[in-house]
Amino acid sequence: MNPEQINIISYDEKFNEDFARLNRAWLQKYFEVEPIDEKILASPRAYIIDKGGFIFFAITGDQIAGTFALIKTEDGVYELSKMAVAEEFQGKKIGNKLIEFCLKKARDLKAHKIILYSNTRLKPAIHLYSKFGFKEVPLGNVEYKRADIKMEIDLK
C-alpha cells in the first residue's frame, strides 16, 4: 500500500464506531480514555459537527485506516483533535496525508490558526506536527489530563 491508495472522506455517522475504535486504541495504549473523550466519542456529531467542526477518515479499499477532527474553538481557529491511525497502517505515511488534508481544509475555511494538544511521550506525533510547521506554545488551561504540550500553526 502506498499513500496514493489512501482517500480522505468526510464524516458519515456510519463511521462513528470506527472513529471511537481508532481513538480508544491509542488512548488505551498510551494513556486512558478520559471522561471528555467518552463524551466526544459517544456523540461526535453533537460535540464536533454540530458546533461547526469536521471529522475526516483515511480510507483504503473498504478499510478505515485513520481519522482526525477539526473542532471549531472560535471564529478562524480550529483544534486538530482525535487524530489516530490504525496500528496496522502506521508507518505508511497516512499521518502525513491526514495533516496535509487538515491544513488544506483549514485554509479553505479561511482559518487563521490550528491548535492541538498532545503529550511529549508521543515523539512520532510531535515530530510529524513539527515537520508541518506546528510550533510549541504555552500550554494554558487544557481539558485533557494527558496533555503536556500545546502546538499551533499560524495560517495567515
Contacts in CASP RR format, 6 or more apart in sequence:
PFRMAT RR
TARGET T0000
AUTHOR 0000-0000-0000
METHOD contacts of the structure
MODEL  1
MNPEQINIISYDEKFNEDFARLNRAWLQKYFEVEPIDEKILASPRAYIID
KGGFIFFAITGDQIAGTFALIKTEDGVYELSKMAVAEEFQGKKIGNKLIE
FCLKKARDLKAHKIILYSNTRLKPAIHLYSKFGFKEVPLGNVEYKRADIK
MEIDLK
1 60 0 8 1.000
1 89 0 8 1.000
1 92 0 8 1.000
2 92 0 8 1.000
2 93 0 8 1.000
3 92 0 8 1.000
3 93 0 8 1.000
3 94 0 8 1.000
3 96 0 8 1.000
3 97 0 8 1.000
5 60 0 8 1.000
5 61 0 8 1.000
6 58 0 8 1.000
6 59 0 8 1.000
6 60 0 8 1.000
6 65 0 8 1.000
6 94 0 8 1.000
6 97 0 8 1.000
7 58 0 8 1.000
7 59 0 8 1.000
7 60 0 8 1.000
8 56 0 8 1.000
8 57 0 8 1.000
8 58 0 8 1.000
8 59 0 8 1.000
8 97 0 8 1.000
8 98 0 8 1.000
8 101 0 8 1.000
9 56 0 8 1.000
9 57 0 8 1.000
9 59 0 8 1.000
10 54 0 8 1.000
10 55 0 8 1.000
10 56 0 8 1.000
10 57 0 8 1.000
11 44 0 8 1.000
11 45 0 8 1.000
11 49 0 8 1.000
11 54 0 8 1.000
11 55 0 8 1.000
11 56 0 8 1.000
11 57 0 8 1.000
13 45 0 8 1.000
15 55 0 8 1.000
15 57 0 8 1.000
15 64 0 8 1.000
15 67 0 8 1.000
16 44 0 8 1.000
18 57 0 8 1.000
18 64 0 8 1.000
18 67 0 8 1.000
19 41 0 8 1.000
19 44 0 8 1.000
19 55 0 8 1.000
19 57 0 8 1.000
19 67 0 8 1.000
19 82 0 8 1.000
20 41 0 8 1.000
20 42 0 8 1.000
22 64 0 8 1.000
22 66 0 8 1.000
22 67 0 8 1.000
22 84 0 8 1.000
22 85 0 8 1.000
22 86 0 8 1.000
23 37 0 8 1.000
23 41 0 8 1.000
23 67 0 8 1.000
23 82 0 8 1.000
23 84 0 8 1.000
24 33 0 8 1.000
24 41 0 8 1.000
25 84 0 8 1.000
25 86 0 8 1.000
25 87 0 8 1.000
26 84 0 8 1.000
27 33 0 8 1.000
27 34 0 8 1.000
27 37 0 8 1.000
30 119 0 8 1.000
30 121 0 8 1.000
30 122 0 8 1.000
30 146 0 8 1.000
31 119 0 8 1.000
31 145 0 8 1.000
31 146 0 8 1.000
32 146 0 8 1.000
33 41 0 8 1.000
34 144 0 8 1.000
34 145 0 8 1.000
34 146 0 8 1.000
36 143 0 8 1.000
36 144 0 8 1.000
37 144 0 8 1.000
39 47 0 8 1.000
40 47 0 8 1.000
40 48 0 8 1.000
40 81 0 8 1.000
40 82 0 8 1.000
41 82 0 8 1.000
44 55 0 8 1.000
44 69 0 8 1.000
47 71 0 8 1.000
48 54 0 8 1.000
48 55 0 8 1.000
48 69 0 8 1.000
48 71 0 8 1.000
49 55 0 8 1.000
51 71 0 8 1.000
51 72 0 8 1.000
52 72 0 8 1.000
53 69 0 8 1.000
53 70 0 8 1.000
53 71 0 8 1.000
53 72 0 8 1.000
53 78 0 8 1.000
54 69 0 8 1.000
54 70 0 8 1.000
54 105 0 8 1.000
55 67 0 8 1.000
55 68 0 8 1.000
55 69 0 8 1.000
55 70 0 8 1.000
55 82 0 8 1.000
56 67 0 8 1.000
56 68 0 8 1.000
56 69 0 8 1.000
56 70 0 8 1.000
56 98 0 8 1.000
56 101 0 8 1.000
56 102 0 8 1.000
56 105 0 8 1.000
57 64 0 8 1.000
57 66 0 8 1.000
57 67 0 8 1.000
58 64 0 8 1.000
58 65 0 8 1.000
58 66 0 8 1.000
58 67 0 8 1.000
58 85 0 8 1.000
58 89 0 8 1.000
58 94 0 8 1.000
58 95 0 8 1.000
58 97 0 8 1.000
58 98 0 8 1.000
59 65 0 8 1.000
60 89 0 8 1.000
63 86 0 8 1.000
64 86 0 8 1.000
65 85 0 8 1.000
65 86 0 8 1.000
65 89 0 8 1.000
65 92 0 8 1.000
65 94 0 8 1.000
66 84 0 8 1.000
66 85 0 8 1.000
66 86 0 8 1.000
66 89 0 8 1.000
66 94 0 8 1.000
66 95 0 8 1.000
66 98 0 8 1.000
67 82 0 8 1.000
67 83 0 8 1.000
67 84 0 8 1.000
67 98 0 8 1.000
68 80 0 8 1.000
68 81 0 8 1.000
68 82 0 8 1.000
68 83 0 8 1.000
68 84 0 8 1.000
68 98 0 8 1.000
68 102 0 8 1.000
69 80 0 8 1.000
69 81 0 8 1.000
69 82 0 8 1.000
69 83 0 8 1.000
70 78 0 8 1.000
70 79 0 8 1.000
70 80 0 8 1.000
70 81 0 8 1.000
70 102 0 8 1.000
70 105 0 8 1.000
70 106 0 8 1.000
70 114 0 8 1.000
71 78 0 8 1.000
71 79 0 8 1.000
71 81 0 8 1.000
72 78 0 8 1.000
73 79 0 8 1.000
73 115 0 8 1.000
76 109 0 8 1.000
76 110 0 8 1.000
76 111 0 8 1.000
76 112 0 8 1.000
76 113 0 8 1.000
77 111 0 8 1.000
77 112 0 8 1.000
77 113 0 8 1.000
77 114 0 8 1.000
77 115 0 8 1.000
78 106 0 8 1.000
78 109 0 8 1.000
78 111 0 8 1.000
78 113 0 8 1.000
78 114 0 8 1.000
78 115 0 8 1.000
79 114 0 8 1.000
79 115 0 8 1.000
79 116 0 8 1.000
79 117 0 8 1.000
80 102 0 8 1.000
80 114 0 8 1.000
80 115 0 8 1.000
80 116 0 8 1.000
81 116 0 8 1.000
81 117 0 8 1.000
83 95 0 8 1.000
83 98 0 8 1.000
83 125 0 8 1.000
85 91 0 8 1.000
85 94 0 8 1.000
85 95 0 8 1.000
85 98 0 8 1.000
95 128 0 8 1.000
96 128 0 8 1.000
99 128 0 8 1.000
99 129 0 8 1.000
99 132 0 8 1.000
100 132 0 8 1.000
102 114 0 8 1.000
103 114 0 8 1.000
103 132 0 8 1.000
103 153 0 8 1.000
103 155 0 8 1.000
106 114 0 8 1.000
106 155 0 8 1.000
107 155 0 8 1.000
111 155 0 8 1.000
112 154 0 8 1.000
112 155 0 8 1.000
112 156 0 8 1.000
113 152 0 8 1.000
113 153 0 8 1.000
113 154 0 8 1.000
113 155 0 8 1.000
114 134 0 8 1.000
114 152 0 8 1.000
114 153 0 8 1.000
114 155 0 8 1.000
115 137 0 8 1.000
115 150 0 8 1.000
115 151 0 8 1.000
115 152 0 8 1.000
116 129 0 8 1.000
116 134 0 8 1.000
116 150 0 8 1.000
116 151 0 8 1.000
116 152 0 8 1.000
117 139 0 8 1.000
117 142 0 8 1.000
117 144 0 8 1.000
117 147 0 8 1.000
117 149 0 8 1.000
117 150 0 8 1.000
118 125 0 8 1.000
118 126 0 8 1.000
118 129 0 8 1.000
118 147 0 8 1.000
118 148 0 8 1.000
118 149 0 8 1.000
118 151 0 8 1.000
119 146 0 8 1.000
119 147 0 8 1.000
119 148 0 8 1.000
119 149 0 8 1.000
120 126 0 8 1.000
120 148 0 8 1.000
120 149 0 8 1.000
126 149 0 8 1.000
126 151 0 8 1.000
129 151 0 8 1.000
130 151 0 8 1.000
132 153 0 8 1.000
133 153 0 8 1.000
134 151 0 8 1.000
134 152 0 8 1.000
134 153 0 8 1.000
135 151 0 8 1.000
135 152 0 8 1.000
135 153 0 8 1.000
136 149 0 8 1.000
136 150 0 8 1.000
136 151 0 8 1.000
137 150 0 8 1.000
137 151 0 8 1.000
137 152 0 8 1.000
138 150 0 8 1.000
139 147 0 8 1.000
139 148 0 8 1.000
139 149 0 8 1.000
139 150 0 8 1.000
140 150 0 8 1.000
142 150 0 8 1.000
END
